[in-house]
Amino acid sequence: MTTAVIGATGRVGSAIVRGLLVRGDAVAALVRDPAKARRAFGEPDGLHVRPTRLDDPRDVTEAFDGIRTAFIAMGSIGIEGVVQRIAISAAAGISSIEQVTRLSVLNASANSLGINQRAHYSIDQFASSTAVPSDLLGVAARRGARGARLAHLDRPRRQRPHGLDRPSRRGRGRAARPH
């Protein structure tokens, strides 16, 4: 099984690529800058660096050739939000893709105060409207002596049905409540 990773040279994306390679999985890193990917990963067995114009639906569709799962590790605002929608649309049109997993944020909802949470919620809704099965990986940034650290990377969550909020930080462990 080959997993495509969009955002492969970023903090989370590079950790995903390395983890998949350690497991022995084949990885296709869909990147704008192949030289940057080679500097980050070298040339390990199982890694295929695919130069891809991520803002071009045809190029993304071609890059998804032979892919069974895709992981999208990027932001949701501006061009990154557009790129996520392009990738999700391309994946929905390819029968070999069985799963798309996206990096999201906690407390994403239409009523969130933060633009980042609202943008992720919008993309969550878009993804749920397509035919491709999708998961969300919610990441919480914790501040500590060494700066931001990523938490919850090992627990992908199923996308919640429309109309349900994710629990707030104060409400950890409580069931999500309908609006």
N, C-alpha and C positions, 0 to 999 in steps of 0.2 A: 504494500500500500504506500503510495506517495502522498505526502502532505505538502501543499503549497503554503508558504508563509509570506504574507504581505506585511511589510514593516520589519523585515528580518534583521536589519542592522540596528534597530532601536534597542532600548533596554530590555523590554519584555520580549520582543520578537527574537532577539539574539539568544535569550535564555531558552525560549521554546525550541529554536533550531538546535541548540546544543543538546537539550534534553532528548529530542527526537533522535538525533544522531547517536547518542549514548545508548538509547534503546535499540539501535540497529535499524531504525526506520529510514526510508528514503525521503529526502527533503528537496523540494524545489523552492529556492529563495527567489521570489519575484521582486527584483530590485531595479531602481533607476541607475545606480552606480555599481557595476559589477566589480570594479577595482576596490571599492570600499568593502564589499562583501568578502572578497578574497583576503583583504587585510584583516578583517574581523575573524574569519573562520579558517583561513588557509585553504587547502584543497583536500578535505577529508573524503574518504569513500562514502558514498551515499548522498553527497550534497551536489545538487545541480543548480548553478546560479543562472537564472534566466533574466537577461535584461528585458525590462517590460516598461512600456509607457503606461503607467497606471491610470492616467486620465483618458485613455483611448479604449473604448469598449471592445473593439476588435482585437487589439493587442492583448488585453487581459484574457479574452476568450481563447485566443491562441495559446497563451501561456498556461492556461488551465488544462490543456490537452494531456490526457493520461493521469489526471489528478483525481483522487478519491475523497480527500478531505482538504479543507482550507482553513487557515487560521489568519485572522485579520487583527493585527496589533498596531493600531494607530489611533490618533485623535479623531474627534467628531466635528470640529469647527472648521469652516472654510473649505479649502480644497481637499483636506483629509476626509471630511464628511461626504463630499462628492465622490471621491475615490472609493470609499466604503460602499456607497450605493452602486457604483459601477461594478465593483467586484461581486457584490451580492446578486445583482441582476445577471451578470455573466455566469455565475455559479448556478443560478436557477435554470439557466438554459442548457446546461450540460448534464446529460444523463448519468455520466460516470461519477459525478460528485454526490457523495452520500451525506456529507455533513459540512457545515460551516460553523466555526467557532469564532466569536468576536470578543475582543477586549472591550469591556464596558466599565462603568463606574457605579459605585453605590449611590442609592437615593435618586436614581434617574426616573423622572416622571415629568408629565406635562406641566405640573405645578411647581417643579423645583425652582428655587431661587437662582441657582447657578446656570449660566448659559451652557456650560459643559454638560451638566446633567440633562438639561432639556434637549440638547443636540443629540446626546446618546439615546435618549428616549425616542426621539424622532426616528433615528436609524433602527432602533429595536422594533418599532412598529412597522417600518418599511420591510425589515427582514422577515417579520412574521407574516407579511402579506404575500410572500413569494412561496414557491413550491419546495424550496430546498430546506431540509431540516436544519435548524440552527440552535446553537447554545450560546450562552453568555458567560464570560469569565469576569466576574466583578472584582475589581482591585481596589483596595483601600491603601492610601498613602499614609504612612505613619511617620511622624517627625521624631527623630532621636538625635543622639550625639553625632551620628554619622550621616545625617541628612535623611532624605526620603527613602523609605524602604517599602518594597511591595509585599503585601500580605495576601493570603488566600489564593495564591497562584495554583495550588494543587486541587482546588475544588470547583470544577466547572458547574454552572447552574443551568437548569433548563429554563428556557425563556418562559416568562409568566404570561398567562392569558391577558388580553387587553382588559384594562379596568382594575388591575391589581397593582398596588404600590409595593416596592421592596421595603423591608423594615428599616426604620431609621436607626441611627447609631444608638440612641437611647432605648430603642425597642428591639435590640438584638434578641433573637430567640422567639419573639412573638410572631404569630402567624400574620401574614399579609392580610390587610383588610380591604374589602371592596370600597370604592369611592362612594 
